[in-house]
């Protein structure tokens, strides 16, 4: 039976501060309505719901959902639905929203044969009318203790078309290293990864299984799209510093999003905290000439027992696209600071393409806000990436009374790749994107439509 549980935040946050924390700074993923694109230093209404994390608990897909503590904003009911890589609903759980609490929701049977239905999947939280309250892409992978026994894993993902292969930055670097090592020589990717990087064996098996379906068995240099994302910090980190009448509270991550709130009524210990984060998104061409493949039989454990599967393991020769691909980039970074009494608040954000000079470089203090976006183009035979980097700081001196300081932020980033090359098989253009915010529902919608408009231009 589907189930969920809730745990409150009231035990972590003083009651006088709660209205300034969860309601103001819930993190999240809301999808609907029309775009807005303006910087406004005034507080907006928070996200109704946020998927904080996805994980496997007792082998079942489990999501942590944070609800706004504004009771009037909550729907009477909601439903969390999982969709496989073919956009087919696989499981659904009714969830009762509870103001200011985190619901742990388990979806039984959600991960059903991802090797057939697709490894890049998503969760959608719906209101009673079926409208999306929150969405969270996630990637399914394998963790293989041996060459014959594996189990499933999940992690937060990014949005892309179905034939873009999602790969960790660690495995992507290993494949690049192996391609350079073997040059024009053939090699067995899974075998080499298993030998030198056994902890990546399962991911390598998933990686080559995705190429099999459309690569020619024997043929010319053929390319496909891959995407990697690197978020620092990798998970949501909660922050709480408290003394009588004084508190500093917030969240940092995953990636470039964060929020900090410092509040003081009497004098007391200095409140000071700085957080930093980054979100890097890449899109690349991975090319090879398939020599042959062989079938490998092994077992995957998931709820219900062990399941026998058969994967194709290729032996290939690495190659590089003879033509350069065009990579169109877009980035958007937003921030908001506010203070009262004797306090300071500082928010900074940058957006770079391929590690170069910032196209966006913003810094604000006091009572202020920014909302900056930019576009860029790069060309490469291999890949391109862009990076959002942010930092936020709040300070209330020990001598201040009735003072507060707040920082919130948000970001969106995307890349579209297009390759026109008569020397190799045709490859359709593809887009990948990612976003996050701690600035409320309307801002989340604005970021979503910003990325939709970018993708629609190709």
C-alpha positions as CSV (number, residue, x, y, z in Angstrom):
1,X,0.0,0.0,0.0
2,X,1.2,3.5,-0.7
3,X,2.3,5.4,2.4
4,X,3.7,8.7,3.6
5,X,4.7,10.2,6.8
6,X,5.4,13.8,8.0
7,X,7.7,15.4,10.4
8,X,7.4,19.0,11.5
9,X,10.0,21.8,11.5
10,X,8.7,23.3,14.7
11,X,11.1,21.3,16.8
12,X,14.1,22.8,14.9
13,X,12.9,26.4,14.6
14,X,11.7,28.8,17.3
15,X,8.0,29.5,16.9
16,X,8.6,33.3,16.6
17,X,10.9,32.6,13.7
18,X,8.9,30.0,11.8
19,X,6.9,32.5,9.8
20,X,10.1,34.1,8.5
21,X,11.7,30.8,7.5
22,X,9.7,28.1,5.7
23,X,7.1,30.4,4.4
24,X,9.6,32.8,3.0
25,X,12.2,30.4,1.7
26,X,10.8,27.0,0.7
27,X,12.9,25.5,-2.0
28,X,11.2,24.2,-5.0
29,X,9.8,23.0,-8.3
30,X,6.5,24.5,-9.4
31,X,5.3,24.2,-13.0
32,X,2.3,26.2,-14.4
33,X,0.9,29.7,-15.2
34,X,2.5,32.5,-17.2
35,X,6.0,33.9,-17.0
36,X,7.0,36.9,-15.0
37,X,10.5,38.4,-15.2
38,X,11.2,41.3,-12.9
39,X,13.4,42.0,-9.9
40,X,11.4,43.1,-6.8
41,X,12.9,43.5,-3.4
42,X,9.5,42.7,-1.8
43,X,8.9,39.2,-0.5
44,X,6.8,36.9,-2.7
45,X,4.5,34.1,-1.6
46,X,6.5,30.9,-1.1
47,X,6.4,27.7,-3.1
48,X,3.4,25.5,-2.0
49,X,5.5,22.4,-2.1
50,X,9.1,21.5,-2.8
51,X,10.7,18.1,-3.5
52,X,13.7,18.3,-1.3
53,X,15.2,14.9,-2.1
54,X,14.7,11.6,-3.8
55,X,16.2,8.3,-2.5
56,X,15.6,4.6,-2.3
57,X,14.3,3.4,1.1
58,X,13.9,-0.3,1.5
59,X,14.4,-0.5,-2.3
60,X,11.4,1.8,-3.0
61,X,11.5,5.3,-4.5
62,X,11.0,7.8,-1.7
63,X,10.5,11.6,-1.9
64,X,10.8,14.2,0.8
65,X,8.3,17.1,0.2
66,X,8.5,20.4,2.1
67,X,5.1,22.2,2.4
68,X,4.7,25.9,2.9
69,X,3.6,26.9,6.4
70,X,0.9,29.2,5.0
71,X,-2.2,27.1,5.6
72,X,-4.4,29.1,3.3
73,X,-2.1,28.3,0.4
74,X,-2.3,24.6,0.7
75,X,-4.6,22.5,-1.4
76,X,-7.0,20.1,0.4
77,X,-5.2,17.1,-1.1
78,X,-2.4,16.2,-3.5
79,X,-1.0,13.2,-5.4
80,X,2.6,12.3,-6.1
81,X,3.0,10.5,-9.4
82,X,6.1,8.8,-10.8
83,X,6.7,8.7,-14.6
84,X,9.1,6.4,-16.3
85,X,11.4,7.4,-19.2
86,X,8.5,6.9,-21.7
87,X,6.3,9.4,-19.7
88,X,4.1,6.5,-18.5
89,X,2.7,6.8,-14.9
90,X,4.1,4.0,-12.8
91,X,2.9,4.7,-9.3
92,X,0.8,7.3,-7.4
93,X,0.3,8.2,-3.8
94,X,-2.2,10.5,-2.2
95,X,-0.5,13.0,0.1
96,X,-2.2,15.2,2.7
97,X,-0.4,18.6,2.8
98,X,0.6,19.7,6.3
99,X,1.7,23.3,6.8
100,X,5.4,23.7,7.6
101,X,6.1,20.0,7.6
102,X,8.2,17.6,5.5
103,X,6.3,14.5,4.1
104,X,8.3,11.3,3.4
105,X,6.4,9.7,0.5
106,X,7.1,6.1,-0.7
107,X,6.0,5.1,-4.2
108,X,5.8,1.3,-4.3
109,X,6.6,-0.2,-7.7
110,X,7.7,3.0,-9.2
111,X,11.0,1.6,-10.5
112,X,9.8,-1.1,-12.8
113,X,12.3,-2.3,-15.4
114,X,14.1,1.0,-16.2
115,X,16.3,-0.9,-18.6
116,X,13.1,-1.1,-20.8
117,X,11.3,2.1,-19.9
118,X,14.2,4.6,-19.6
119,X,16.7,5.6,-17.0
120,X,15.8,9.3,-16.9
121,X,12.5,9.6,-15.0
122,X,10.5,12.2,-13.1
123,X,8.1,12.9,-10.2
124,X,5.1,15.2,-10.4
125,X,3.2,16.5,-7.4
126,X,-0.4,17.3,-8.5
127,X,-3.2,19.3,-6.9
128,X,-6.9,18.1,-6.9
129,X,-7.4,19.5,-10.4
130,X,-4.4,17.6,-11.8
131,X,-2.2,20.7,-12.1
132,X,1.5,20.3,-11.2
133,X,2.5,21.7,-7.9
134,X,6.1,20.5,-8.1
135,X,8.3,18.4,-10.5
136,X,11.6,16.7,-9.9
137,X,13.6,14.8,-12.6
138,X,15.6,11.9,-11.3
139,X,18.1,9.4,-12.8
140,X,18.0,5.7,-12.1
141,X,21.3,3.8,-12.2
142,X,22.9,0.6,-11.1
143,X,25.2,-0.2,-8.2
144,X,27.0,-3.5,-9.0
145,X,28.8,-5.2,-6.2
146,X,30.0,-7.8,-8.6
147,X,29.8,-8.3,-12.4
148,X,26.8,-10.5,-11.9
149,X,24.7,-8.8,-9.1
150,X,23.4,-5.2,-9.1
151,X,20.9,-3.0,-7.3
152,X,19.1,0.2,-8.4
153,X,20.0,3.7,-7.2
154,X,18.4,7.1,-7.8
155,X,19.7,10.7,-7.8
156,X,18.3,14.1,-8.8
157,X,18.5,14.8,-12.5
158,X,18.0,17.4,-15.1
159,X,15.5,17.9,-17.9
160,X,16.3,16.7,-21.4
161,X,14.9,14.9,-24.4
162,X,14.7,11.2,-24.0
163,X,17.7,10.2,-26.2
164,X,20.1,12.4,-24.3
165,X,22.2,10.0,-22.1
166,X,22.6,11.3,-18.5
167,X,26.0,10.5,-17.1
168,X,27.8,11.5,-13.9
169,X,30.8,13.9,-14.2
170,X,33.0,11.1,-12.8
171,X,32.1,8.5,-15.4
172,X,32.2,11.1,-18.1
173,X,35.8,12.0,-17.1
174,X,36.7,8.3,-17.1
175,X,35.3,7.7,-20.6
176,X,37.3,10.7,-21.8
177,X,40.4,9.3,-20.3
178,X,39.9,5.8,-21.8
179,X,39.2,7.3,-25.3
180,X,42.5,9.3,-25.1
181,X,44.4,6.2,-23.8
182,X,43.2,3.9,-26.6
183,X,43.2,6.5,-29.4
184,X,42.3,4.6,-32.6
185,X,42.3,1.2,-30.8
186,X,39.3,-0.7,-29.9
187,X,38.3,-1.4,-26.3
188,X,35.5,-2.8,-24.1
189,X,34.3,0.2,-22.0
190,X,32.6,-1.8,-19.3
191,X,35.5,-4.2,-18.9
192,X,38.0,-1.3,-18.6
193,X,35.8,0.7,-16.1
194,X,35.3,-2.4,-14.0
195,X,39.0,-3.1,-13.9
196,X,40.2,0.4,-12.9
197,X,37.1,2.0,-11.4
198,X,34.9,-0.8,-10.0
199,X,32.6,1.6,-8.1
200,X,31.5,2.9,-11.6
201,X,30.8,-0.6,-13.0
202,X,27.0,-0.3,-12.7
203,X,26.8,3.2,-14.2
204,X,29.0,2.1,-17.1
205,X,26.6,-0.8,-17.8
206,X,23.7,1.6,-17.9
207,X,25.6,4.0,-20.1
208,X,26.4,1.4,-22.8
209,X,22.9,-0.1,-22.6
210,X,21.4,3.3,-23.6
211,X,23.7,3.6,-26.7
212,X,22.8,0.1,-28.0
213,X,19.3,0.9,-29.1
214,X,20.2,3.3,-31.9
215,X,23.9,2.9,-32.6
216,X,24.7,0.9,-35.7
217,X,26.2,-2.5,-34.9
218,X,29.0,-1.9,-37.4
219,X,29.5,1.4,-39.2
220,X,31.1,4.8,-39.4
221,X,31.9,7.2,-36.6
222,X,28.5,7.9,-34.9
223,X,27.8,10.5,-32.3
224,X,25.1,11.0,-29.6
225,X,24.4,13.6,-26.9
226,X,25.3,13.2,-23.3
227,X,24.7,15.5,-20.3
228,X,26.3,15.9,-17.0
229,X,25.5,18.1,-14.0
230,X,27.6,18.9,-11.0
231,X,26.0,20.5,-8.0
232,X,27.9,21.8,-5.0
233,X,26.7,21.1,-2.3
234,X,25.2,17.9,-3.6
235,X,22.2,17.8,-1.2
236,X,20.1,20.3,0.7
237,X,22.0,21.4,3.9
238,X,19.9,22.8,6.7
239,X,21.3,25.6,8.9
240,X,20.2,26.6,12.4
241,X,22.0,28.6,15.0
242,X,19.9,29.6,18.0
243,X,20.3,31.4,21.3
244,X,17.6,33.1,23.5
245,X,15.8,35.6,21.3
246,X,18.3,35.2,18.4
247,X,18.3,32.7,15.5
248,X,20.0,32.2,12.1
249,X,18.2,29.7,9.9
250,X,18.4,28.6,6.2
251,X,19.1,26.1,3.5
252,X,22.0,25.7,1.2
253,X,21.8,23.6,-2.0
254,X,21.6,21.4,-3.8
255,X,23.7,23.5,-6.2
256,X,23.5,27.2,-6.5
257,X,20.3,27.9,-4.6
258,X,20.2,29.0,-0.9
259,X,18.5,31.1,1.7
260,X,19.6,32.6,5.0
261,X,17.5,34.4,7.6
262,X,19.0,36.0,10.7
263,X,16.7,37.5,13.4
264,X,17.5,39.1,16.7
265,X,15.4,40.7,19.4
266,X,17.8,41.2,22.3
267,X,21.5,41.7,22.3
268,X,23.5,38.4,22.3
269,X,26.0,36.4,20.3
270,X,26.9,37.7,16.8
271,X,24.9,36.0,14.1
272,X,27.0,35.5,10.9
273,X,26.9,32.9,8.2
274,X,28.1,32.7,4.6
275,X,26.9,30.1,2.1
276,X,28.2,29.3,-1.4
277,X,27.1,27.0,-4.1
278,X,27.4,26.2,-7.8
279,X,25.5,24.4,-10.5
280,X,27.3,23.3,-13.6
281,X,25.5,21.8,-16.6
282,X,27.1,20.3,-19.7
283,X,26.1,18.9,-23.1
284,X,28.5,16.9,-25.1
285,X,29.1,14.7,-28.1
286,X,30.2,11.2,-27.4
287,X,31.3,9.4,-30.6
288,X,32.6,5.9,-31.5
289,X,32.7,3.3,-34.2
290,X,31.1,0.1,-33.0
291,X,33.2,-3.0,-33.8
292,X,31.0,-5.7,-32.3
293,X,29.0,-6.4,-29.1
294,X,28.3,-9.3,-26.9
295,X,25.5,-10.1,-24.4
296,X,26.1,-10.1,-20.6
297,X,23.7,-11.9,-18.3
298,X,23.4,-10.7,-14.7
299,X,20.8,-10.1,-11.9
300,X,19.2,-6.9,-10.7
301,X,17.7,-6.8,-7.2
302,X,14.6,-4.7,-6.7
303,X,11.5,-5.1,-4.4
304,X,10.1,-8.5,-5.2
305,X,13.4,-10.3,-5.6
306,X,16.2,-10.8,-8.1
307,X,15.4,-10.3,-11.8
308,X,17.6,-11.7,-14.6
309,X,18.5,-9.3,-17.3
310,X,20.7,-9.2,-20.4
311,X,22.7,-6.2,-21.5
312,X,24.7,-5.6,-24.7
313,X,28.4,-4.8,-24.0
314,X,30.0,-3.1,-27.0
315,X,33.6,-3.1,-28.2
316,X,34.3,0.2,-29.9
317,X,36.9,2.5,-31.4
318,X,36.7,6.1,-30.1
319,X,36.4,8.9,-32.6
320,X,35.7,12.6,-32.7
321,X,33.1,14.4,-34.8
322,X,34.8,15.8,-37.9
323,X,32.6,18.9,-37.6
324,X,32.1,21.4,-34.8
325,X,28.7,21.5,-33.0
326,X,27.1,24.8,-32.2
327,X,26.1,25.2,-28.5
328,X,23.6,27.9,-27.6
329,X,23.6,28.8,-23.9
330,X,21.3,30.7,-21.7
331,X,21.6,31.6,-18.0
332,X,19.6,33.6,-15.5
333,X,20.6,34.5,-11.9
334,X,18.4,36.3,-9.4
335,X,18.9,37.5,-5.8
336,X,17.2,39.4,-3.1
337,X,18.4,40.9,0.1
338,X,16.6,42.7,2.9
339,X,17.5,44.1,6.3
340,X,16.0,45.9,9.2
341,X,17.7,47.5,12.2
342,X,21.5,47.2,12.3
343,X,22.3,44.2,10.1
344,X,23.9,43.4,6.8
345,X,22.8,41.1,3.9
346,X,24.9,40.3,0.8
347,X,24.0,38.2,-2.2
348,X,26.2,37.6,-5.3
349,X,25.8,35.5,-8.4
350,X,27.7,34.8,-11.7
351,X,27.1,32.8,-14.8
352,X,30.0,31.7,-17.0
353,X,30.3,29.7,-20.2
354,X,33.1,27.2,-20.5
355,X,34.8,28.7,-17.5
356,X,35.3,32.1,-19.1
357,X,34.6,35.7,-18.1
358,X,31.2,36.1,-16.5
359,X,28.3,37.0,-18.7
360,X,26.3,37.7,-15.5
361,X,28.1,39.2,-12.5
362,X,25.8,40.6,-9.8
363,X,26.4,41.8,-6.2
364,X,23.8,43.4,-3.9
365,X,23.5,44.5,-0.3
366,X,21.0,46.1,2.0
367,X,17.4,46.2,0.7
368,X,17.8,45.2,-3.0
369,X,17.2,42.7,-5.7
370,X,18.6,41.7,-9.1
371,X,17.3,39.5,-12.0
372,X,19.8,39.2,-14.8
373,X,19.9,36.9,-17.8
374,X,22.2,36.4,-20.8
375,X,22.8,34.2,-23.9
376,X,26.0,33.0,-25.5
377,X,27.2,30.7,-28.3
378,X,30.2,28.4,-28.4
379,X,31.5,25.8,-30.9
380,X,33.3,22.6,-30.2
381,X,33.8,19.1,-31.6
382,X,33.2,17.6,-28.1
383,X,31.2,19.5,-25.5
384,X,30.3,22.8,-23.8
385,X,29.2,23.7,-20.3
386,X,27.9,26.7,-18.3
387,X,28.1,27.4,-14.6
388,X,26.1,29.3,-12.0
389,X,28.0,30.3,-8.9
390,X,26.4,32.1,-5.9
391,X,27.1,33.2,-2.4
392,X,25.0,34.7,0.3
393,X,25.8,36.2,3.7
394,X,23.8,37.6,6.7
395,X,25.2,39.3,9.8
396,X,23.7,40.8,12.9
397,X,26.2,42.3,15.4
398,X,26.0,41.3,19.0
399,X,24.9,44.8,20.0
400,X,21.9,44.9,17.6
401,X,18.3,44.6,18.8
402,X,15.1,44.1,16.8
403,X,17.2,43.4,13.7
404,X,16.9,41.0,10.8
405,X,18.7,40.1,7.6
406,X,17.6,37.9,4.7
407,X,19.0,36.6,1.4
408,X,17.3,34.4,-1.2
409,X,18.2,33.5,-4.8
410,X,17.4,31.5,-7.9
411,X,18.9,30.4,-11.2
412,X,18.1,28.8,-14.5
413,X,20.6,27.4,-17.1
414,X,20.2,25.6,-20.4
415,X,22.3,24.4,-23.4
416,X,21.1,23.5,-26.9
417,X,23.4,21.5,-29.1
418,X,23.1,21.3,-32.9
419,X,25.4,19.3,-35.2
420,X,25.3,19.5,-39.0
421,X,27.9,17.2,-40.4
422,X,27.5,15.3,-43.8
423,X,30.5,13.0,-43.0
424,X,28.6,11.2,-40.2
425,X,25.0,9.9,-39.6
426,X,22.5,12.7,-38.9
427,X,22.0,13.8,-35.3
428,X,19.0,15.9,-34.2
429,X,19.6,18.9,-32.0
430,X,18.9,18.5,-28.3
431,X,18.4,20.8,-25.2
432,X,19.2,20.2,-21.5
433,X,18.2,22.5,-18.7
434,X,18.2,22.9,-14.9
435,X,16.8,25.5,-12.4
436,X,16.2,26.1,-8.7
437,X,15.0,28.9,-6.5
438,X,14.3,29.9,-2.9
439,X,12.3,32.9,-4.0
440,X,8.8,31.6,-4.1
441,X,6.1,30.2,-6.4
442,X,5.8,32.9,-8.9
443,X,9.6,33.0,-9.3
444,X,9.7,29.3,-9.9
445,X,7.1,29.6,-12.6
446,X,9.1,32.4,-14.2
447,X,12.3,30.3,-14.3
448,X,10.4,27.4,-15.8
449,X,8.8,29.5,-18.6
450,X,12.2,31.2,-19.2
451,X,13.7,27.8,-20.1
452,X,10.6,26.7,-22.1
453,X,10.9,29.8,-24.2
454,X,14.6,29.1,-24.8
455,X,13.9,25.5,-25.9
456,X,11.1,26.6,-28.1
457,X,13.4,28.7,-30.2
458,X,15.1,25.7,-31.8
